[in-house]
Amino acid sequence: MKTHNPVFLKNFKFEYKITLIYFIFGILWILFSDQVLDLLVKDFSLNAKLQTFKGAFFILVTSGFLYILVRKHMQSLMLSELNFYRSISDSPVGIRIVSVEGITIYANKAFLNIYDFNDLEEFTSTPAIHRYTTESYIQHQNRKKRRKEGNEVFDYEISIVSKNGKISHIKVSRKEVLWNGILHFQVINIDITDQRNAEEQIRKLSKAVEQSPVAICITNPGGIIEYVNPRTIQLTGYSAEELINENVSIFSSDEQSKEEYEHMWQIIKSGNIWSNELHNKKKDGELYWESTTISPIFNTSGQITHFLTIKEDITDRKRAQIALNNSEEQLRKFASHLQNVREEEKVALAREIHDDLGQTLVALKIDTGMLKNNVIKSVSSIDWEKINTKFDYIVTLTDTTIKTARRIMNGLRPELLEMNGFVTTVLSYLREFEDRHQIRSEFISENFTIGMNSQQSLVFFRIFQEALNNVAKHSKATLVKIHLSNKSGKLILEICDNGIGFDQQLPVRQDSYGMIGMKERVILLEGKLDITSEVGHGTCVRVEIPYP
């Protein structure tokens, strides 16, 4: 059965306990030893003899009792010291024992690991100036001076340099302890390098957020604002106090629909990033454009705790973009007008060639034939062959001129395009192209009945003409392939040759008006023009326009 000392004895030091017990036992012996002896021994003579040895008996009993108490206390003390040594030795915290004079007499393994030393001797033989950073060494010297003056410093931080040159930040705590019964100091060293580095990172991030040129806002999962940086205040005109604990809807201009906001919340609450442009409102009611990105912030359990919103003021850029779009639209309309004017002029010129020059040439041919007949009748047979040859030459020249006029007229105003459509016109043009330039051609169409409006067919035909003109002039090709297709809501025309090609890294000539004309025509139809080429492997022109 476990026994317990009286409560009042627990609070006494060991020496006080011994003195008190000895005092109480002595008083009891003086007061009751005679009565106890008389009670136990009835023989008077024997009683008298025992009275003589009563003092010696008292000393013997008390000595034995004190021996038992002291031994028990020493065993307890030794066990306590052993546990103390073990706790220091096995501690994950760096601990060393320092004498009052400042000499390190013990260091545990964790302490030596901080400095990357193998044993205590290596630590004590390394001068302090080599174990501290410059600033920390100066502070170390100041603490030594204060201790000599009686001003002990118990808690402080140091920056040390380990044997391998690594700098670590250490939190130090000193306290008095008895080591082998002698007063020493237990110096506890806790490596706080990671903590300090983390704090430094937090300071950097905090400064970056505070000084960021973009507005940053942090909300809880419900959209309640918990933090805004100075740029947010500058952008919106609200103070931090006016924004904290407010819903982010305070910035809304009500231009976005409820469905758009619901879609946004659905995306970010599912853990994804949302980005878009918003037309929001400042405190004074002024509207502004911002490019907004909202990212969820997760805790270690993977749960969303906050949302980070980054806002960039793009009002000036948006206004410039709107102005540019308006300008581009005006330019597009003007270019379309110029294109129409050019086409109308070509039509007018073709009509004049057809009506005036064409009719004149036909009349000239008829008159020449009639004149030939009349002349032959009135001349002798000797001169008939010579005159006939001359008239035949004039007729042939007139026919050639008529064909040339017809070709120029078709180039200016392709009548086949209006009457029979793009595909038939292209096939006719290719036959003439092969005859004139001796370059084979292949036409492939997935659908020969593709319907185009007049503007689409004219744009495609003009680009087709310009591409073939370039093939004939520059490519040295022997084959040109034309592919017409309709895919994914786009009408696609590809014109590829097997010629010498060109280096696309070289700058484009500024006077390449054919290329400029192709680009202008495609832009008018909101299409796309791509030209790819490789030296020795030909050139390919690809045109895409929305269809239908």
Secondary structure per residue as TSV (DSSP state, phi and psi in degrees):
chain	resnum	aa	ss	phi	psi
A	1	M	-	360.0	133.0
A	2	K	-	-78.5	131.9
A	3	T	-	-101.0	155.7
A	4	H	-	-125.6	135.6
A	5	N	-	-72.3	152.4
A	6	P	-	-55.9	148.5
A	7	V	H	-59.9	-38.1
A	8	F	H	-69.7	-21.2
A	9	L	H	-80.1	-25.9
A	10	K	H	-64.0	-30.0
A	11	N	T	-88.0	-1.7
A	12	F	S	-91.4	145.6
A	13	K	-	-70.3	161.5
A	14	F	H	-59.7	-43.4
A	15	E	H	-65.0	-33.9
A	16	Y	H	-69.2	-37.4
A	17	K	H	-61.9	-46.8
A	18	I	H	-60.9	-46.0
A	19	T	H	-62.6	-44.1
A	20	L	H	-64.5	-44.7
A	21	I	H	-63.4	-42.3
A	22	Y	H	-63.6	-39.9
A	23	F	H	-64.7	-45.1
A	24	I	H	-65.6	-43.7
A	25	F	H	-63.5	-38.1
A	26	G	H	-64.7	-44.2
A	27	I	H	-62.0	-45.3
A	28	L	H	-61.7	-38.3
A	29	W	H	-65.5	-43.5
A	30	I	H	-64.5	-41.2
A	31	L	H	-78.5	-35.9
A	32	F	H	-121.0	-1.3
A	33	S	H	-65.4	-39.5
A	34	D	H	-66.1	-45.8
A	35	Q	H	-61.6	-41.0
A	36	V	H	-66.2	-39.6
A	37	L	H	-67.7	-41.1
A	38	D	H	-65.6	-34.1
A	39	L	H	-69.9	-36.8
A	40	L	H	-85.4	-34.0
A	41	V	-	-117.8	115.5
A	42	K	-	-90.7	-21.4
A	43	D	-	-75.3	121.9
A	44	F	H	-65.4	-42.8
A	45	S	H	-66.8	-40.9
A	46	L	H	-67.1	-37.4
A	47	N	H	-61.7	-39.2
A	48	A	H	-66.7	-39.7
A	49	K	H	-65.3	-40.4
A	50	L	H	-67.8	-29.0
A	51	Q	H	-61.8	-29.7
A	52	T	H	-67.2	-36.7
A	53	F	T	-96.1	8.1
A	54	K	H	-62.8	-40.5
A	55	G	H	-64.9	-42.9
A	56	A	H	-65.0	-38.1
A	57	F	H	-63.6	-39.0
A	58	F	H	-61.4	-45.5
A	59	I	H	-62.8	-42.6
A	60	L	H	-63.2	-46.7
A	61	V	H	-64.7	-47.2
A	62	T	H	-66.6	-37.4
A	63	S	H	-62.6	-44.8
A	64	G	H	-62.9	-41.0
A	65	F	H	-65.0	-43.8
A	66	L	H	-65.8	-35.9
A	67	Y	H	-61.5	-44.6
A	68	I	H	-62.1	-42.5
A	69	L	H	-66.3	-45.3
A	70	V	H	-64.8	-41.4
A	71	R	H	-63.1	-43.0
A	72	K	H	-62.7	-40.3
A	73	H	H	-66.4	-42.2
A	74	M	H	-64.9	-39.4
A	75	Q	H	-61.7	-43.7
A	76	S	H	-63.2	-40.6
A	77	L	H	-65.9	-42.7
A	78	M	H	-64.7	-40.3
A	79	L	H	-64.4	-39.6
A	80	S	H	-64.8	-42.8
A	81	E	H	-66.3	-38.8
A	82	L	H	-62.1	-44.4
A	83	N	H	-63.6	-35.9
A	84	F	H	-64.9	-45.3
A	85	Y	H	-62.1	-43.3
A	86	R	H	-63.9	-41.8
A	87	S	H	-63.5	-36.6
A	88	I	H	-69.6	-46.5
A	89	S	H	-63.1	-40.5
A	90	D	H	-91.0	-0.9
A	91	S	-	-67.4	137.5
A	92	P	S	-74.6	-7.8
A	93	V	S	-95.8	140.1
A	94	G	E	-69.1	124.8
A	95	I	E	-134.1	135.7
A	96	R	E	-134.2	154.0
A	97	I	E	-107.9	126.2
A	98	V	E	-121.5	136.8
A	99	S	E	-73.6	169.3
A	100	V	T	-60.4	-30.6
A	101	E	T	-78.1	-6.7
A	102	G	S	94.1	14.4
A	103	I	-	-92.7	128.2
A	104	T	E	-79.7	120.2
A	105	I	E	-108.2	-11.2
A	106	Y	E	-156.4	144.0
A	107	A	E	-147.0	133.6
A	108	N	-	-81.1	174.4
A	109	K	H	-63.4	-40.3
A	110	A	H	-61.1	-38.2
A	111	F	H	-65.2	-45.7
A	112	L	H	-64.0	-34.3
A	113	N	H	-65.3	-32.6
A	114	I	H	-60.3	-40.4
A	115	Y	H	-91.0	-5.6
A	116	D	T	65.7	30.8
A	117	F	-	-94.8	154.7
A	118	N	S	-87.9	-31.7
A	119	D	S	-152.7	174.7
A	120	L	H	-64.8	-37.7
A	121	E	H	-61.5	-38.9
A	122	E	H	-64.2	-36.7
A	123	F	H	-67.6	-50.0
A	124	T	H	-69.4	-24.6
A	125	S	H	-85.3	-8.9
A	126	T	S	-90.2	120.2
A	127	P	-	-57.5	145.7
A	128	A	H	-59.4	-32.5
A	129	I	H	-63.5	-23.2
A	130	H	H	-89.6	-13.1
A	131	R	H	-94.9	-13.5
A	132	Y	B	-114.5	155.9
A	133	T	-	-70.8	165.4
A	134	T	H	-56.8	-48.3
A	135	E	H	-64.3	-42.3
A	136	S	H	-67.7	-33.1
A	137	Y	H	-65.9	-39.6
A	138	I	H	-61.8	-43.1
A	139	Q	H	-64.6	-36.5
A	140	H	H	-60.9	-43.8
A	141	Q	H	-64.7	-38.6
A	142	N	H	-66.0	-38.2
A	143	R	H	-65.8	-39.2
A	144	K	H	-61.8	-40.1
A	145	K	H	-65.2	-41.8
A	146	R	H	-66.1	-36.9
A	147	R	H	-65.3	-38.4
A	148	K	H	-64.3	-27.9
A	149	E	T	-86.4	1.2
A	150	G	T	90.3	9.3
A	151	N	-	-106.3	89.7
A	152	E	-	-73.8	139.6
A	153	V	-	-109.1	118.9
A	154	F	-	-98.7	-29.7
A	155	D	E	-131.8	127.7
A	156	Y	E	-163.5	173.3
A	157	E	E	-122.4	146.7
A	158	I	E	-134.1	159.7
A	159	S	E	-118.5	119.8
A	160	I	E	-111.8	162.3
A	161	V	E	-118.2	115.6
A	162	S	-	-74.9	174.6
A	163	K	T	-60.4	-31.8
A	164	N	T	-89.7	8.4
A	165	G	S	90.9	-1.2
A	166	K	-	-74.4	133.8
A	167	I	E	-93.6	128.6
A	168	S	E	-127.5	152.2
A	169	H	E	-106.1	127.3
A	170	I	E	-123.9	134.8
A	171	K	E	-97.2	127.2
A	172	V	E	-116.0	136.4
A	173	S	E	-131.1	130.9
A	174	R	E	-115.1	140.1
A	175	K	E	-150.0	154.1
A	176	E	E	-76.7	138.3
A	177	V	E	-142.4	157.9
A	178	L	E	-92.9	122.1
A	179	W	E	-118.9	110.9
A	180	N	T	57.1	37.1
A	181	G	T	80.7	3.1
A	182	I	E	-116.9	143.6
A	183	L	E	-66.4	125.6
A	184	H	E	-137.5	-179.8
A	185	F	E	-117.8	130.6
A	186	Q	E	-93.1	118.4
A	187	V	E	-108.0	112.3
A	188	I	E	-95.9	128.8
A	189	N	E	-116.6	118.7
A	190	I	E	-114.2	122.2
A	191	D	E	-74.0	113.3
A	192	I	-	-113.7	24.5
A	193	T	H	-60.5	-48.2
A	194	D	H	-61.2	-39.8
A	195	Q	H	-63.7	-45.2
A	196	R	H	-66.0	-40.1
A	197	N	H	-63.5	-40.9
A	198	A	H	-63.6	-41.5
A	199	E	H	-63.3	-38.7
A	200	E	H	-65.8	-40.9
A	201	Q	H	-62.8	-41.6
A	202	I	H	-62.8	-40.8
A	203	R	H	-63.1	-42.0
A	204	K	H	-63.2	-46.4
A	205	L	H	-62.4	-40.6
A	206	S	H	-62.3	-44.6
A	207	K	H	-64.6	-40.4
A	208	A	H	-62.3	-41.9
A	209	V	H	-68.2	-43.8
A	210	E	H	-64.7	-38.3
A	211	Q	T	-98.2	8.2
A	212	S	-	-63.9	140.1
A	213	P	S	-76.5	-7.0
A	214	V	S	-108.8	154.2
A	215	A	E	-76.7	134.5
A	216	I	E	-126.7	132.0
A	217	C	E	-135.3	133.6
A	218	I	E	-117.1	128.7
A	219	T	E	-124.1	163.0
A	220	N	-	-80.9	175.6
A	221	P	T	-59.1	-19.0
A	222	G	T	-90.3	1.6
A	223	G	S	87.7	11.9
A	224	I	B	-84.7	128.0
A	225	I	E	-71.0	129.5
A	226	E	E	-114.5	-20.8
A	227	Y	E	-154.4	141.1
A	228	V	E	-137.3	142.4
A	229	N	-	-89.4	169.1
A	230	P	H	-56.7	-32.7
A	231	R	H	-65.3	-34.6
A	232	T	H	-62.0	-42.5
A	233	I	H	-63.7	-43.5
A	234	Q	H	-64.4	-38.8
A	235	L	H	-72.6	-44.3
A	236	T	H	-93.8	-19.8
A	237	G	-	86.3	-6.0
A	238	Y	-	-83.5	153.2
A	239	S	-	-86.0	164.2
A	240	A	H	-61.5	-39.0
A	241	E	H	-64.4	-33.4
A	242	E	H	-74.1	-23.4
A	243	L	H	-95.7	-35.3
A	244	I	T	-61.2	134.5
A	245	N	T	71.9	9.8
A	246	E	S	-97.8	156.1
A	247	N	B	-77.5	148.5
A	248	V	G	-63.2	-14.8
A	249	S	G	-64.7	-7.9
A	250	I	G	-61.8	-23.7
A	251	F	G	-88.3	-9.6
A	252	S	-	-69.4	141.2
A	253	S	-	-99.2	1.9
A	254	D	S	65.5	15.7
A	255	E	-	-82.1	-28.7
A	256	Q	S	-80.6	142.4
A	257	S	-	-76.3	162.5
A	258	K	H	-61.0	-37.1
A	259	E	H	-64.4	-37.2
A	260	E	H	-64.8	-42.4
A	261	Y	H	-67.2	-40.2
A	262	E	H	-62.9	-38.6
A	263	H	H	-64.6	-41.6
A	264	M	H	-60.4	-48.1
A	265	W	H	-64.4	-35.0
A	266	Q	H	-63.3	-39.7
A	267	I	H	-68.6	-49.7
A	268	I	H	-73.9	-31.1
A	269	K	H	-73.5	-17.0
A	270	S	T	-87.0	3.2
A	271	G	T	93.8	10.7
A	272	N	-	-104.5	165.5
A	273	I	-	-93.2	137.5
A	274	W	E	-117.1	133.1
A	275	S	E	-135.8	139.1
A	276	N	E	-171.2	178.7
A	277	E	E	-107.0	135.4
A	278	L	E	-124.2	145.6
A	279	H	E	-104.2	94.5
A	280	N	E	-102.8	179.1
A	281	K	E	-126.4	135.9
A	282	K	-	-81.8	176.4
A	283	K	T	-61.2	-37.2
A	284	D	T	-83.0	5.7
A	285	G	S	91.8	-7.0
A	286	E	-	-68.6	135.9
A	287	L	E	-88.2	146.1
A	288	Y	E	-146.8	155.6
A	289	W	E	-98.0	138.8
A	290	E	E	-138.0	143.6
A	291	S	E	-92.8	115.9
A	292	T	E	-113.1	134.2
A	293	T	E	-128.0	125.9
A	294	I	E	-117.5	125.3
A	295	S	E	-123.0	137.8
A	296	P	E	-75.7	147.5
A	297	I	E	-111.4	126.9
A	298	F	E	-106.5	149.1
A	299	N	-	-89.9	-176.7
A	300	T	T	-65.0	-18.9
A	301	S	T	-89.5	0.2
A	302	G	S	84.0	11.1
A	303	Q	-	-93.4	144.6
A	304	I	E	-76.4	123.0
A	305	T	E	-107.4	-28.6
A	306	H	E	-151.5	170.5
A	307	F	E	-124.2	135.0
A	308	L	E	-103.7	121.7
A	309	T	E	-113.1	125.4
A	310	I	E	-112.5	124.0
A	311	K	E	-120.6	126.0
A	312	E	E	-115.2	125.9
A	313	D	E	-71.7	114.6
A	314	I	-	-119.0	25.1
A	315	T	H	-59.2	-49.8
A	316	D	H	-63.0	-42.5
A	317	R	H	-64.7	-39.0
A	318	K	H	-66.1	-42.9
A	319	R	H	-63.0	-42.0
A	320	A	H	-64.1	-38.1
A	321	Q	H	-66.0	-42.8
A	322	I	H	-62.9	-43.0
A	323	A	H	-64.0	-40.0
A	324	L	H	-65.2	-42.3
A	325	N	H	-61.8	-42.1
A	326	N	H	-63.5	-40.9
A	327	S	H	-65.2	-42.6
A	328	E	H	-63.5	-38.0
A	329	E	H	-65.0	-41.3
A	330	Q	H	-64.9	-42.1
A	331	L	H	-64.4	-38.4
A	332	R	H	-63.4	-42.9
A	333	K	H	-65.0	-39.8
A	334	F	H	-66.8	-42.7
A	335	A	H	-62.8	-39.4
A	336	S	H	-63.1	-39.9
A	337	H	H	-63.5	-44.8
A	338	L	H	-62.7	-40.4
A	339	Q	H	-62.7	-43.6
A	340	N	H	-63.9	-40.1
A	341	V	H	-62.9	-42.9
A	342	R	H	-61.4	-44.3
A	343	E	H	-64.2	-39.7
A	344	E	H	-64.6	-39.0
A	345	E	H	-65.8	-39.0
A	346	K	H	-63.6	-42.0
A	347	V	H	-62.0	-43.7
A	348	A	H	-64.2	-41.8
A	349	L	H	-66.0	-41.4
A	350	A	H	-63.3	-37.7
A	351	R	H	-66.4	-40.0
A	352	E	H	-65.6	-41.7
A	353	I	I	-61.9	-41.5
A	354	H	I	-68.6	-46.7
A	355	D	I	-76.8	-42.8
A	356	D	I	-93.8	-64.4
A	357	L	I	-65.9	-41.6
A	358	G	I	-62.4	-48.0
A	359	Q	H	-65.6	-36.8
A	360	T	H	-63.6	-42.6
A	361	L	H	-65.6	-41.0
A	362	V	H	-63.4	-43.6
A	363	A	H	-62.5	-40.0
A	364	L	H	-61.8	-39.7
A	365	K	H	-65.6	-42.0
A	366	I	H	-65.4	-45.7
A	367	D	H	-64.3	-35.8
A	368	T	H	-65.3	-40.6
A	369	G	H	-63.4	-43.9
A	370	M	H	-65.3	-41.2
A	371	L	H	-63.9	-38.0
A	372	K	H	-60.0	-45.2
A	373	N	H	-63.3	-42.5
A	374	N	H	-66.7	-42.6
A	375	V	H	-65.1	-41.9
A	376	I	H	-62.3	-35.7
A	377	K	H	-68.0	-29.4
A	378	S	H	-98.9	-1.2
A	379	V	S	-110.6	162.7
A	380	S	-	-76.4	162.5
A	381	S	H	-65.8	-19.2
A	382	I	H	-68.6	-41.5
A	383	D	H	-92.1	-4.6
A	384	W	H	-61.1	-44.3
A	385	E	H	-64.8	-41.0
A	386	K	H	-66.8	-43.6
A	387	I	H	-68.1	-39.0
A	388	N	H	-60.9	-40.4
A	389	T	H	-62.7	-41.2
A	390	K	H	-65.3	-43.3
A	391	F	H	-64.8	-40.4
A	392	D	H	-60.7	-38.6
A	393	Y	H	-63.9	-41.8
A	394	I	H	-64.9	-40.4
A	395	V	H	-65.2	-43.9
A	396	T	H	-62.1	-42.2
A	397	L	H	-63.4	-38.5
A	398	T	H	-66.1	-42.0
A	399	D	H	-61.3	-43.3
A	400	T	H	-62.1	-41.1
A	401	T	H	-64.9	-39.4
A	402	I	H	-62.9	-43.9
A	403	K	H	-63.6	-42.0
A	404	T	H	-62.2	-43.6
A	405	A	H	-62.1	-40.0
A	406	R	H	-65.7	-38.7
A	407	R	H	-66.4	-43.2
A	408	I	H	-63.3	-40.4
A	409	M	H	-64.3	-41.5
A	410	N	H	-67.4	-33.6
A	411	G	H	-66.4	-37.4
A	412	L	H	-76.0	-40.0
A	413	R	S	-145.5	88.8
A	414	P	-	-67.7	102.2
A	415	E	H	-64.8	-33.9
A	416	L	H	-60.2	-34.1
A	417	L	H	-63.7	-39.0
A	418	E	H	-75.3	-34.6
A	419	M	H	-87.1	-43.0
A	420	N	H	-116.1	-5.6
A	421	G	-	92.5	177.6
A	422	F	H	-66.8	-50.0
A	423	V	H	-60.6	-49.1
A	424	T	H	-62.2	-40.4
A	425	T	H	-63.6	-42.2
A	426	V	H	-63.7	-43.7
A	427	L	H	-62.4	-40.7
A	428	S	H	-65.6	-42.8
A	429	Y	H	-64.3	-38.1
A	430	L	H	-66.0	-37.6
A	431	R	H	-62.0	-43.2
A	432	E	H	-67.5	-38.0
A	433	F	H	-63.0	-42.6
A	434	E	H	-63.7	-42.7
A	435	D	H	-64.7	-41.0
A	436	R	H	-76.4	-39.5
A	437	H	H	-112.3	-3.7
A	438	Q	-	56.5	42.5
A	439	I	-	-119.5	121.2
A	440	R	E	-65.7	151.9
A	441	S	E	-137.7	150.6
A	442	E	E	-132.1	130.5
A	443	F	E	-116.1	125.3
A	444	I	E	-123.9	128.6
A	445	S	E	-137.6	128.6
A	446	E	S	-71.3	-19.0
A	447	N	-	-150.7	106.9
A	448	F	T	-74.4	-7.2
A	449	T	T	-106.0	21.0
A	450	I	-	-59.6	124.7
A	451	G	-	-92.5	131.2
A	452	M	-	-125.9	148.9
A	453	N	-	-78.9	173.2
A	454	S	H	-62.1	-37.8
A	455	Q	H	-68.9	-44.2
A	456	Q	H	-61.9	-47.0
A	457	S	H	-64.8	-36.5
A	458	L	H	-68.5	-43.0
A	459	V	H	-61.8	-47.4
A	460	F	H	-61.4	-41.4
A	461	F	H	-67.2	-41.8
A	462	R	H	-64.3	-41.0
A	463	I	H	-66.0	-40.5
A	464	F	H	-60.1	-45.1
A	465	Q	H	-60.8	-47.2
A	466	E	H	-64.9	-40.1
A	467	A	H	-63.4	-45.2
A	468	L	H	-66.8	-34.1
A	469	N	H	-62.2	-41.5
A	470	N	H	-67.5	-38.0
A	471	V	I	-60.4	-46.0
A	472	A	I	-65.9	-37.4
A	473	K	I	-82.3	-40.6
A	474	H	I	-120.1	-25.1
A	475	S	I	-79.9	-27.6
A	476	K	-	57.2	33.5
A	477	A	-	-83.4	159.3
A	478	T	S	-112.6	-10.2
A	479	L	E	-149.0	137.5
A	480	V	E	-130.6	133.5
A	481	K	E	-115.2	134.8
A	482	I	E	-118.7	128.6
A	483	H	E	-126.8	123.1
A	484	L	E	-114.7	127.8
A	485	S	E	-146.0	163.8
A	486	N	E	-129.9	108.0
A	487	K	E	-135.8	135.2
A	488	S	T	49.7	45.4
A	489	G	T	72.8	21.5
A	490	K	E	-132.7	142.6
A	491	L	E	-99.6	123.5
A	492	I	E	-121.7	129.9
A	493	L	E	-121.9	124.8
A	494	E	E	-122.2	131.9
A	495	I	E	-126.5	109.3
A	496	C	E	-124.5	139.4
A	497	D	E	-122.7	167.8
A	498	N	-	-106.2	30.9
A	499	G	S	-80.3	-158.9
A	500	I	-	-77.8	-17.5
A	501	G	-	67.1	-171.8
A	502	F	-	-154.9	164.8
A	503	D	-	-85.2	115.0
A	504	Q	T	-73.1	-12.7
A	505	Q	T	-76.7	-18.5
A	506	L	S	-73.5	146.9
A	507	P	-	-64.4	145.7
A	508	V	-	-77.2	136.9
A	509	R	-	-61.8	135.7
A	510	Q	T	-71.4	-21.1
A	511	D	T	-97.9	21.6
A	512	S	-	-82.6	77.5
A	513	Y	H	-70.8	-28.1
A	514	G	H	-62.2	-44.0
A	515	M	H	-64.1	-43.5
A	516	I	H	-60.7	-42.5
A	517	G	H	-62.0	-41.9
A	518	M	H	-61.0	-44.9
A	519	K	H	-63.2	-42.7
A	520	E	H	-60.1	-44.2
A	521	R	H	-64.1	-41.0
A	522	V	H	-67.6	-41.0
A	523	I	H	-59.5	-37.5
A	524	L	H	-61.2	-28.8
A	525	L	T	-99.6	13.4
A	526	E	T	56.1	38.9
A	527	G	-	-103.6	-163.6
A	528	K	E	-139.8	134.8
A	529	L	E	-120.0	125.0
A	530	D	E	-125.2	131.8
A	531	I	E	-123.3	118.3
A	532	T	E	-119.1	143.5
A	533	S	E	-155.6	154.7
A	534	E	-	-143.7	134.4
A	535	V	T	-56.9	124.7
A	536	G	T	86.5	-3.4
A	537	H	S	-129.6	19.9
A	538	G	-	81.1	-175.4
A	539	T	E	-133.8	147.1
A	540	C	E	-132.7	127.7
A	541	V	E	-107.1	125.4
A	542	R	E	-124.4	127.6
A	543	V	E	-121.5	132.7
A	544	E	E	-125.6	133.4
A	545	I	E	-135.9	151.4
A	546	P	E	-60.2	140.3
A	547	Y	-	-149.1	136.2
A	548	P	-	-82.4	360.0
